């Protein structure tokens, strides 16, 4: 009854290859791809920390900065209107430190037009840029 199953050698080889590929994907990446990832991280860091807190005013149209979207709405390229600028920002009260929302500074109240009407939500203003007219 306790008969061990033997895997097909081709399937076993494929599984070993997948396990090896998933152990350290960052270290196995080619040098150029790794350099591009590092530069993308540095660029996102510069953009999120280079945004001036008081640069938005109520009535401004804003959109996500590339690579900084962290919630479902608005979609990339979709504009939102600044309803209110919060100073000091409200800190998100998510208690789980592993959450992307943990202590996120909510400095903007943005209005979005959805199918069922106009809604306002709080956002981290560092992640947005002005929509040029």
C-alpha positions in Angstrom: 0.0 0.0 0.0 2.8 2.4 0.8 4.1 2.5 -2.8 6.3 5.5 -3.7 5.5 7.1 -7.0 8.3 7.8 -9.3 8.3 11.1 -11.2 9.1 11.1 -14.9 12.7 12.2 -15.2 11.8 15.1 -17.5 9.2 16.4 -15.0 11.6 16.0 -12.2 14.3 17.9 -14.1 11.8 20.7 -14.9 10.7 21.0 -11.2 14.4 21.2 -10.1 15.0 23.9 -12.6 12.0 25.9 -11.4 13.1 25.5 -7.8 16.6 26.7 -8.6 15.3 29.6 -10.7 13.1 30.8 -7.8 15.7 30.7 -5.1 17.5 33.9 -5.9 16.0 35.6 -9.0 17.7 38.9 -8.2 21.2 37.4 -8.2 20.6 35.2 -11.3 19.5 38.2 -13.4 21.9 39.3 -16.1 24.0 42.3 -15.1 22.2 44.7 -17.4 18.7 43.7 -16.3 19.8 44.1 -12.6 21.2 47.5 -13.4 17.9 48.6 -15.0 16.0 47.4 -11.9 18.3 49.3 -9.6 18.0 52.5 -11.7 14.2 52.1 -11.8 14.2 51.9 -8.0 16.4 54.9 -7.6 14.2 56.9 -10.1 11.0 56.0 -8.1 12.8 57.1 -4.9 13.8 60.4 -6.4 10.3 61.1 -7.7 8.5 60.2 -4.5 10.9 62.3 -2.4 11.3 65.1 -4.9 7.6 66.0 -4.8 6.9 69.3 -3.0 4.1 68.9 -0.5 2.5 72.3 -1.3 2.6 72.2 -5.0 -1.0 71.2 -5.5 -4.0 73.4 -5.0 -7.7 72.6 -4.9 -9.1 72.4 -8.4 -5.8 71.1 -9.9 -6.0 68.0 -12.1 -3.5 65.3 -11.1 -2.5 61.8 -12.2 -0.2 59.1 -11.0 3.5 59.5 -11.5 4.8 56.5 -13.5 5.4 53.5 -11.3 3.9 55.0 -8.2 0.3 53.8 -8.4 -0.6 51.7 -5.3 -4.4 51.5 -5.3 -7.0 50.5 -7.9 -8.3 54.0 -8.7 -7.6 56.2 -10.5 -6.1 54.2 -13.3 -2.8 55.3 -14.9 -3.6 58.2 -17.2 -6.9 59.0 -15.5 -7.2 62.5 -14.1 -8.5 63.3 -10.6 -9.3 66.7 -9.2 -7.7 68.0 -6.0 -10.5 68.7 -3.5 -8.4 69.4 -0.5 -4.7 69.6 0.5 -4.2 68.3 4.1 -1.4 69.9 6.2 -0.4 68.1 8.2 -1.2 64.9 6.4 -3.4 62.2 8.0 -1.5 59.1 8.7 -3.2 55.9 7.5 -4.3 53.9 10.5 -3.6 50.5 9.1 -2.0 48.6 12.0 -0.2 45.9 10.0 3.4 47.0 9.3 3.5 44.6 6.3 0.7 46.5 4.6 1.7 49.0 1.8 -0.7 51.5 3.5 1.1 51.3 6.9 1.7 54.9 8.1 1.1 56.2 4.6 0.8 60.0 4.7 -2.6 60.9 3.2 -2.0 64.5 2.1 -4.5 64.9 -0.7 -8.3 64.4 -1.0 -9.0 63.7 -4.6 -12.3 63.6 -6.4 -13.0 60.9 -9.0 -15.9 60.5 -11.3 -17.1 56.9 -11.2 -20.2 55.3 -12.8 -22.4 56.0 -9.8 -21.2 59.6 -9.2 -18.5 61.7 -7.8 -16.4 60.3 -4.9 -13.6 61.6 -2.8 -10.7 59.6 -1.4 -7.5 60.3 0.5 -4.2 59.7 -1.2 -0.5 60.1 -0.7 0.2 63.3 -2.6 3.9 62.4 -3.3 2.7 59.8 -5.8 0.9 62.3 -8.1 1.9 64.9 -10.7 0.1 67.8 -12.2 -1.7 67.2 -15.5 -0.4 69.8 -17.9 -3.2 71.8 -19.6 
